[in-house]
Amino acid sequence: MSFCSIDPGARIGSNVRFGHGVRVYGNVEIGDDCQIGDFSVIGHPTVREGSSPLKLGAGANIRSHAVVYEGSEIGPYLETGHHVVIREGAVIGENLRLGNFSDIEGACQIGDFVRMHSYAHVGRGSRIGDFVWLFSLTTLMNDPLPPSHLADPVTIGDMATVCVNAQLMPGVKIGRGTMVAAGAVARGEIPAGVVISGPDGEIAGPIRFVMHMESRTRHPWHRHFADAYPERARSRIAALGAEIDAEAAAVAAL
């Protein structure tokens, strides 16, 4: 630990390692076996007095120049890129991976094993299920009349995938297992297990397989890429996939 500033009120678990220039405020609880990268700020104060502590679960790997505010509860095995921000009031499950320059703008609920690539923006109040993927440059909006004090956050169901540069408009509800294609704009209420594409949010589906045409590689959509997750998560993926397949089939039959 070199040239760090750690308030004496901070509660720090065992085997926690701090990089150069880290600032840890007092309203913080850090679990065991965490790594905090250079020049990160942990427990940044909010404008509200009496905020709850930042609770950072065990095994986190927070890379350099991250800013994580007080008042959030983050499950074990958080992994971030560089220059990320997590604002106050977020409730985050197990093993979130947050890419470089991404931000979570507070009061959000995020499930387990969520993956966010670089430059993802999660608007305040968003609700994100388990095993969701947000690829680079995706935006979750929450203001239906910007700039205003109105708030209509986005909801994303379990195992949904939002591809590069997709825009999720205020109040959209993305069904479980749905894919929002690259560059698409999603609005309204989207059923489970479909594809959303284009600037008008056209709906096609249900999804059964996804194929890469050049290599002819394909995989069953709602159990895809399971080997990218820890072994302990795979039974949950299988169970959720079966539920979503049934839900999507029921929607398609209407």
C-alpha positions as CSV (number, residue, x, y, z in Angstrom):
1,M,0.0,0.0,0.0
2,S,1.6,3.3,-1.1
3,F,0.4,6.9,-0.9
4,C,-3.1,5.8,0.0
5,S,-5.6,7.8,2.1
6,I,-7.9,5.4,4.1
7,D,-10.2,6.9,6.7
8,P,-10.0,5.1,10.1
9,G,-13.8,4.5,10.0
10,A,-13.6,2.2,7.0
11,R,-14.1,-1.5,7.7
12,I,-11.8,-3.5,5.6
13,G,-11.6,-7.3,5.3
14,S,-8.6,-9.5,5.2
15,N,-6.2,-9.7,2.3
16,V,-7.4,-6.5,0.6
17,R,-4.8,-4.8,-1.6
18,F,-4.7,-1.2,-2.6
19,G,-2.9,0.4,-5.5
20,H,-1.1,3.7,-5.6
21,G,-3.1,6.8,-4.7
22,V,-6.3,5.1,-3.6
23,R,-8.8,7.1,-1.5
24,V,-11.1,5.2,0.8
25,Y,-13.7,7.1,2.8
26,G,-15.0,6.0,6.2
27,N,-18.6,5.0,5.2
28,V,-17.3,1.8,3.6
29,E,-17.3,-1.9,4.2
30,I,-14.9,-3.9,2.0
31,G,-15.0,-7.7,1.9
32,D,-12.1,-10.1,1.9
33,D,-9.7,-10.6,-0.9
34,C,-10.5,-7.4,-2.9
35,Q,-8.1,-5.5,-5.1
36,I,-8.5,-1.8,-5.6
37,G,-6.5,-0.3,-8.5
38,D,-4.5,2.9,-8.6
39,F,-6.2,6.3,-8.1
40,S,-9.6,4.8,-7.3
41,V,-12.1,6.4,-5.0
42,I,-14.1,4.1,-2.8
43,G,-17.1,5.3,-0.8
44,H,-17.3,8.8,-2.5
45,P,-19.6,10.9,-0.4
46,T,-23.1,11.8,-1.7
47,V,-24.9,15.1,-1.2
48,R,-27.2,13.4,1.3
49,E,-26.4,13.3,4.9
50,G,-26.7,10.0,6.7
51,S,-26.2,7.8,3.6
52,S,-25.9,4.1,4.2
53,P,-22.4,2.7,3.8
54,L,-21.0,1.3,0.6
55,K,-20.9,-2.5,1.0
56,L,-18.4,-4.1,-1.4
57,G,-18.5,-7.9,-1.5
58,A,-15.6,-10.2,-1.3
59,G,-13.3,-10.9,-4.2
60,A,-13.8,-7.6,-6.1
61,N,-11.2,-6.5,-8.7
62,I,-11.6,-2.8,-9.2
63,R,-9.2,-1.4,-11.8
64,S,-7.6,2.0,-11.8
65,H,-9.5,5.4,-11.7
66,A,-12.8,3.9,-10.6
67,V,-15.2,5.9,-8.5
68,V,-17.7,4.0,-6.4
69,Y,-20.1,6.1,-4.2
70,E,-21.3,5.4,-0.7
71,G,-24.8,4.0,-0.3
72,S,-24.6,1.1,-2.7
73,E,-24.6,-2.7,-2.0
74,I,-22.5,-4.7,-4.3
75,G,-22.3,-8.5,-4.3
76,P,-19.1,-10.6,-4.4
77,Y,-16.7,-10.9,-7.3
78,L,-17.3,-7.5,-8.9
79,E,-14.9,-6.9,-11.8
80,T,-14.4,-3.5,-13.4
81,G,-12.4,-2.0,-16.2
82,H,-10.7,1.4,-15.9
83,H,-12.4,4.7,-15.3
84,V,-15.8,3.3,-14.3
85,V,-18.4,5.0,-12.0
86,I,-21.0,3.5,-9.8
87,R,-23.3,6.0,-8.2
88,E,-25.2,5.8,-4.9
89,G,-28.2,3.6,-4.2
90,A,-27.3,0.8,-6.5
91,V,-28.1,-2.8,-5.5
92,I,-25.9,-5.2,-7.5
93,G,-25.7,-9.0,-7.4
94,E,-22.9,-11.4,-7.9
95,N,-20.1,-11.1,-10.4
96,L,-21.0,-8.0,-12.3
97,R,-18.4,-7.2,-15.0
98,L,-18.3,-3.6,-15.9
99,G,-16.2,-2.4,-18.9
100,N,-13.9,0.6,-19.2
101,F,-15.5,4.0,-19.1
102,S,-19.0,2.6,-18.2
103,D,-21.3,4.2,-15.6
104,I,-24.2,3.2,-13.5
105,E,-26.1,6.3,-12.5
106,G,-27.5,5.2,-9.1
107,A,-30.7,3.8,-7.6
108,C,-30.4,0.8,-10.0
109,Q,-31.1,-2.8,-9.4
110,I,-28.8,-5.2,-11.2
111,G,-28.9,-9.0,-11.0
112,D,-26.3,-11.7,-10.9
113,F,-23.7,-12.4,-13.6
114,V,-24.4,-9.3,-15.6
115,R,-21.9,-8.3,-18.3
116,M,-21.5,-4.7,-19.5
117,H,-18.9,-3.8,-22.1
118,S,-17.1,-0.5,-22.4
119,Y,-18.9,2.8,-22.6
120,A,-22.3,1.4,-21.4
121,H,-24.5,4.0,-19.8
122,V,-27.1,2.8,-17.3
123,G,-29.6,5.6,-16.4
124,R,-30.7,6.2,-12.9
125,G,-33.4,3.8,-11.6
126,S,-32.8,1.1,-14.2
127,R,-33.8,-2.5,-13.4
128,I,-31.6,-5.3,-14.9
129,G,-32.2,-9.0,-14.5
130,D,-29.7,-11.9,-14.2
131,F,-27.3,-12.9,-17.0
132,V,-27.9,-9.8,-19.0
133,W,-25.4,-8.6,-21.6
134,L,-25.0,-4.9,-22.5
135,F,-22.5,-4.4,-25.3
136,S,-20.4,-1.3,-26.0
137,L,-22.1,2.1,-26.4
138,T,-25.5,0.9,-25.2
139,T,-27.6,3.6,-23.5
140,L,-30.4,3.1,-21.0
141,M,-32.4,6.3,-20.8
142,N,-34.8,7.5,-18.1
143,D,-36.0,11.0,-19.0
144,P,-39.0,11.0,-21.4
145,L,-38.8,14.8,-21.8
146,P,-35.2,15.9,-21.5
147,P,-34.2,17.9,-19.7
148,S,-36.8,17.4,-17.0
149,H,-37.4,16.0,-13.5
150,L,-39.5,13.2,-15.0
151,A,-38.2,9.6,-14.6
152,D,-39.3,6.5,-16.4
153,P,-36.4,4.1,-16.1
154,V,-35.7,1.0,-18.3
155,T,-36.4,-2.6,-17.3
156,I,-34.4,-5.5,-18.8
157,G,-35.5,-9.1,-18.2
158,D,-33.2,-12.0,-17.4
159,M,-30.8,-13.3,-20.1
160,A,-31.6,-10.4,-22.5
161,T,-28.8,-9.2,-24.8
162,V,-28.4,-5.6,-25.9
163,C,-26.0,-5.3,-28.8
164,V,-23.6,-2.5,-29.8
165,N,-24.9,1.1,-29.9
166,A,-28.5,0.1,-29.1
167,Q,-30.7,2.8,-27.5
168,L,-33.3,1.8,-24.9
169,M,-35.8,4.6,-24.6
170,P,-37.3,5.7,-21.3
171,G,-39.8,3.3,-19.9
172,V,-39.0,0.4,-22.2
173,K,-39.5,-3.1,-20.8
174,I,-37.4,-5.7,-22.4
175,G,-38.7,-9.2,-22.0
176,R,-36.6,-12.1,-20.8
177,G,-34.3,-13.6,-23.4
178,T,-34.8,-10.9,-26.0
179,M,-32.1,-9.7,-28.3
180,V,-31.9,-6.0,-29.1
181,A,-29.8,-5.8,-32.3
182,A,-26.9,-3.5,-32.9
183,G,-28.0,0.1,-33.5
184,A,-31.7,-0.7,-32.7
185,V,-34.0,1.7,-30.8
186,A,-36.3,-0.1,-28.3
187,R,-39.6,1.4,-27.1
188,G,-42.6,0.3,-25.2
189,E,-43.1,-3.3,-23.9
190,I,-41.2,-6.0,-25.6
191,P,-42.2,-9.6,-25.3
192,A,-39.9,-12.4,-24.2
193,G,-37.5,-14.2,-26.6
194,V,-37.8,-12.0,-29.7
195,V,-35.4,-9.9,-31.8
196,I,-35.6,-6.1,-31.9
197,S,-34.0,-4.4,-34.8
198,G,-33.8,-1.1,-36.6
199,P,-34.6,2.5,-35.6
200,D,-38.3,1.7,-35.3
201,G,-37.8,-1.2,-33.0
202,E,-39.2,-3.8,-35.4
203,I,-40.0,-7.1,-33.6
204,A,-39.2,-10.6,-35.1
205,G,-39.0,-13.9,-33.4
206,P,-39.1,-16.0,-31.4
207,I,-35.4,-16.8,-31.3
208,R,-34.4,-20.5,-31.2
209,F,-30.9,-20.5,-32.6
210,V,-28.3,-17.8,-33.4
211,M,-26.0,-18.6,-36.4
212,H,-22.8,-17.1,-37.7
213,M,-23.3,-17.5,-41.4
214,E,-19.7,-17.6,-42.5
215,S,-18.6,-20.3,-40.1
216,R,-22.0,-22.0,-39.8
217,T,-21.5,-21.9,-36.0
218,R,-24.8,-21.8,-34.1
219,H,-26.0,-22.2,-30.5
220,P,-29.3,-22.5,-28.8
221,W,-30.1,-19.0,-27.8
222,H,-31.4,-19.2,-24.3
223,R,-28.5,-21.4,-23.2
224,H,-25.8,-19.8,-25.3
225,F,-22.3,-19.1,-24.1
226,A,-22.8,-20.9,-20.8
227,D,-19.1,-21.8,-20.7
228,A,-18.4,-18.1,-20.2
229,Y,-19.8,-18.3,-16.7
230,P,-18.6,-19.9,-13.5
231,E,-19.6,-23.6,-13.1
232,R,-21.9,-22.6,-10.2
233,A,-24.0,-20.5,-12.5
234,R,-24.7,-23.1,-15.3
235,S,-27.6,-24.9,-13.7
236,R,-29.4,-21.5,-13.3
237,I,-28.7,-20.8,-17.0
238,A,-30.3,-24.1,-18.0
239,A,-33.4,-23.5,-15.8
240,L,-33.9,-19.9,-16.9
241,G,-33.4,-20.9,-20.5
242,A,-36.2,-23.5,-20.3
243,E,-38.5,-21.0,-18.7
244,I,-37.8,-18.4,-21.3
245,D,-38.3,-20.9,-24.2
246,A,-41.7,-21.7,-22.8
247,E,-42.6,-18.1,-22.3
248,A,-41.5,-17.1,-25.9
249,A,-43.5,-20.0,-27.3
250,A,-46.6,-18.9,-25.5
251,V,-46.1,-15.4,-26.9
252,A,-45.6,-16.7,-30.4
253,A,-48.8,-18.7,-30.2
254,L,-51.0,-15.7,-29.5
